């Protein structure tokens, strides 16, 4: 059985994230979505809120599980016996960043393979940072986030 992990801040989860999770769920027997604490970013939404959104967004995927990540992605993978680390690529900037991270993860544990999934064109500009910027200026985010996120934010 091949187990995969998808680590990210998901602050908030976007339709781009959800697309990657859904595609990974068809490729692997189990997928663990880990909500990481990014030391370089300030979170806008609590860990509990983000976990709730991921669980709601993925309730139709019986092989997808959500956890809080403490520490490095490699350690998160080891905690669930994942041998594959899923990453999403939107553009060439993501490629350079992810290439560097994959090399570091291989140094830490060569048994964990990084697999990059390209986003669909419709999600090429779909990032949590973009969602938060649009929210700041009271813009429509309905095309970028799952329904559960939209409903909660509109409250």
C-alpha positions in Angstrom: 0.0 0.0 0.0 1.4 3.4 -1.0 0.6 6.2 1.4 1.1 9.8 0.4 1.2 13.1 2.3 0.4 16.6 1.2 1.7 19.3 3.5 0.8 22.9 3.4 -0.5 25.8 5.4 -3.9 25.8 3.7 -4.6 29.2 5.1 -7.3 28.8 3.7 -7.7 25.7 1.6 -8.3 26.7 -2.0 -9.9 24.9 -5.0 -6.4 24.5 -6.3 -5.4 22.6 -3.1 -8.6 20.5 -3.3 -7.9 19.6 -6.9 -4.4 18.3 -6.0 -5.9 16.3 -3.0 -8.6 14.8 -5.2 -6.1 13.8 -7.9 -3.7 12.3 -5.3 -6.6 10.4 -3.7 -7.1 8.6 -7.0 -3.4 7.8 -7.3 -2.7 6.5 -3.7 -4.4 4.2 -1.3 -4.2 6.8 1.5 -3.5 10.5 1.5 -2.8 12.5 4.6 -3.2 16.2 4.4 -1.0 17.9 6.9 -1.6 21.4 8.0 1.8 22.9 8.6 2.8 25.9 10.6 4.8 28.0 8.3 7.5 29.9 10.3 7.8 32.5 7.5 4.1 33.4 7.5 1.5 34.7 9.9 -1.7 32.6 9.8 -5.0 34.3 9.2 -7.1 31.3 10.3 -6.7 29.0 13.3 -5.4 25.5 12.9 -8.8 24.2 14.0 -10.7 26.2 11.4 -8.3 25.1 8.6 -8.7 21.5 9.7 -12.5 21.8 9.7 -12.4 23.3 6.2 -10.2 20.5 4.9 -12.4 17.8 6.5 -15.5 19.3 5.0 -14.0 19.8 1.6 -12.7 16.2 1.5 -15.6 14.4 3.1 -16.4 12.8 -0.2 -12.9 11.2 -0.3 -12.8 8.2 2.1 -9.1 7.7 1.8 -8.1 11.3 2.7 -7.2 12.1 6.3 -6.2 15.4 7.9 -3.6 16.0 10.6 -1.7 18.9 12.2 2.0 18.9 11.2 4.6 19.6 13.9 8.0 19.9 12.4 9.4 19.1 9.0 7.4 17.5 6.2 9.7 14.4 6.2 8.8 13.8 9.8 5.1 14.2 9.0 5.5 11.5 6.3 7.3 9.2 8.7 4.5 9.6 11.3 2.0 8.0 8.9 4.4 5.7 7.0 4.0 7.8 3.8 6.7 7.1 1.2 5.4 9.9 -1.2 5.3 13.6 -0.6 2.8 15.4 -2.9 3.5 19.0 -3.9 1.5 21.2 -6.3 3.1 23.4 -9.0 1.4 26.5 -10.4 4.3 28.1 -12.2 8.1 28.3 -12.8 8.5 30.2 -9.4 6.9 27.2 -7.7 9.2 24.9 -9.6 12.4 26.4 -8.4 11.2 26.6 -4.8 9.9 23.0 -4.8 13.0 21.6 -6.5 15.1 23.0 -3.6 12.7 21.7 -1.0 12.6 18.2 -2.7 16.4 18.1 -2.6 16.5 19.0 1.1 13.9 16.3 1.9 15.9 13.7 -0.1 18.9 14.6 2.1 16.8 14.1 5.2 15.2 10.8 4.0 16.0 9.3 0.6 13.1 6.8 1.0 10.5 9.6 0.7 9.8 10.5 -2.9 8.5 13.9 -3.9 5.9 13.9 -6.6 4.8 17.2 -8.1 1.4 17.6 -9.6 0.8 20.5 -12.0 -2.3 22.6 -11.2 -5.0 22.9 -13.8 -4.8 26.2 -15.7 -8.0 27.4 -14.0 -6.1 27.3 -10.7 -2.8 28.7 -11.8 -3.3 32.0 -9.8 -5.2 30.3 -7.0 -3.2 30.7 -3.8 -4.1 31.2 -0.2 -2.1 34.5 -0.3 -4.2 35.7 -3.3 -7.4 34.7 -1.5 -6.4 36.7 1.6 -5.4 39.7 -0.5 -8.8 39.7 -2.2 -10.6 39.3 1.1 -8.7 42.4 2.4 -10.3 44.4 -0.3 -13.8 42.8 0.0 -13.5 41.1 -3.4 -15.3 37.9 -4.6 -13.4 34.7 -3.8 -16.1 32.2 -4.7 -14.1 30.9 -7.7 -11.1 30.3 -5.5 -12.3 28.5 -2.4 -14.5 25.5 -1.5 -18.1 26.4 -0.5 -17.5 25.7 3.2 -14.7 28.3 3.3 -16.9 30.8 1.5 -19.8 30.3 3.8 -17.7 30.7 6.9 -15.9 33.8 5.7 -19.2 35.4 4.6 -20.6 35.2 8.2 
